[in-house]
Amino acid sequence: AAARQAPDDLDALDAGPDAARSRRSGDAHDARGHGRNAGDGTREMIVQELDLPGVLLLTPAVHEDARGYFLESFRAEEFARLGIRRPFVQENEAFTVKAGTIRGLHWQAPPHAQAKLVRVLSGVIWDVVADVCPTSPNYGKWLGVTLDARERASLYIPAGDAHGYVTRTPDTLVAY
């Protein structure tokens, strides 16, 4: 199918009607929003629970020096601490030339449902997550989150939720 262009002004939609409005701070937060450090004085991943159950915004600690930076985007032990124990079974990469291009909404039905970890490697997207399970108490609820490569955050989407995005910049590269 041909890509469709999104409206220019998505700022009014950003975060959707039900998304959490908390913002990051200089301290790490566990899944309940409490500050916490690694014990050696370094900052750990910041975790924000959003308004759909299981949807998390994960911002890794970034270690920068004259060479550039290093970050840990995934560690099984840390994800297990957050209650994420399902293995990731597939990784995708999508490059989109034009800003305003819509990709999605995608999901897999059980027993093939997959969780996703979405990260923008270049550019900016507005990602939408929707609960599409007719038997869920959150059926039909959705949220939207801006992901910017410069912020290096990832969006964890539990298996069974639909996800899609619109590119906000040209030449956008997304891994999920």
Residue pairs with C-beta under 8 A, 6 or more apart in sequence:
3 96
3 98
3 101
3 102
3 103
4 101
4 102
5 98
5 100
5 101
5 102
6 100
6 101
6 102
6 126
6 166
7 100
8 100
10 126
10 144
10 166
10 168
13 126
13 144
14 126
14 144
14 145
14 146
15 21
15 143
15 144
15 145
15 146
16 128
16 142
16 143
16 144
17 142
17 143
18 51
18 52
18 141
18 142
18 143
19 50
19 51
19 143
19 144
19 145
20 48
20 49
20 50
20 51
22 33
22 48
24 46
24 48
24 59
25 35
25 46
26 43
27 35
27 36
27 37
27 43
27 46
28 35
28 36
28 37
28 38
28 43
28 44
28 45
28 46
28 47
28 61
29 35
29 36
29 46
29 47
29 48
30 36
30 47
31 47
31 49
31 56
31 82
31 83
32 49
33 48
33 49
36 44
37 43
37 44
38 44
42 61
43 61
44 61
44 78
45 58
45 59
45 60
45 61
45 72
45 78
46 58
46 59
47 56
47 57
47 58
47 59
47 82
48 56
48 57
48 58
48 59
49 55
49 56
50 56
50 57
50 129
50 143
50 145
51 141
51 143
52 129
52 131
52 138
52 141
52 142
52 143
52 161
53 138
53 158
54 83
54 156
54 158
54 161
55 129
55 143
55 155
55 156
55 157
55 158
55 161
56 82
56 155
56 156
57 145
57 153
57 154
57 155
57 156
58 117
58 153
58 154
58 155
58 156
59 151
59 152
59 153
59 154
60 71
60 72
60 73
60 152
60 153
60 154
61 71
61 72
62 69
62 70
62 71
62 152
63 69
63 70
63 71
71 152
73 117
73 119
73 152
73 154
74 88
74 117
79 85
82 156
84 115
84 156
86 115
86 159
88 114
88 115
88 117
89 114
90 114
91 175
91 176
92 175
92 176
93 121
93 173
93 174
93 175
94 103
94 173
94 174
94 176
95 171
95 172
95 173
95 174
96 103
96 123
96 167
96 171
96 172
96 173
96 174
97 170
97 171
98 167
98 170
99 167
99 168
99 169
99 170
99 172
100 166
100 167
100 168
101 166
101 167
102 164
102 165
102 166
103 164
103 165
103 166
103 167
103 174
104 128
104 162
104 163
104 164
104 165
105 128
105 130
105 132
105 162
105 163
105 164
106 162
106 163
106 164
107 113
107 132
107 160
107 161
107 162
107 163
108 114
108 159
110 159
110 160
113 159
113 160
114 159
115 156
115 157
115 158
115 159
116 155
116 156
116 157
116 163
116 176
117 154
117 155
117 156
117 157
117 176
118 127
118 147
118 154
118 155
118 157
118 163
118 165
118 174
118 175
118 176
119 147
119 152
119 153
119 154
119 155
119 174
119 175
119 176
120 147
120 148
120 149
120 172
120 173
120 174
121 149
121 173
121 174
121 175
122 149
122 171
122 172
122 173
123 148
123 149
123 167
123 168
123 169
123 170
123 171
123 172
123 173
123 174
124 146
124 147
124 148
124 149
124 167
124 168
124 169
124 172
125 146
125 147
125 165
125 166
125 167
125 168
125 172
125 174
126 144
126 145
126 146
126 147
126 165
126 166
126 168
127 144
127 145
127 146
127 147
127 155
127 163
127 164
127 165
128 142
128 143
128 144
128 163
128 164
128 165
129 142
129 143
129 144
129 145
129 155
129 157
129 161
129 162
129 163
130 140
130 141
130 142
130 161
130 162
130 163
131 138
131 139
131 140
131 141
131 142
131 160
131 161
131 162
132 139
132 160
132 161
132 162
133 139
133 160
145 155
146 168
147 153
147 154
147 155
147 165
149 173
157 163
163 176
165 174
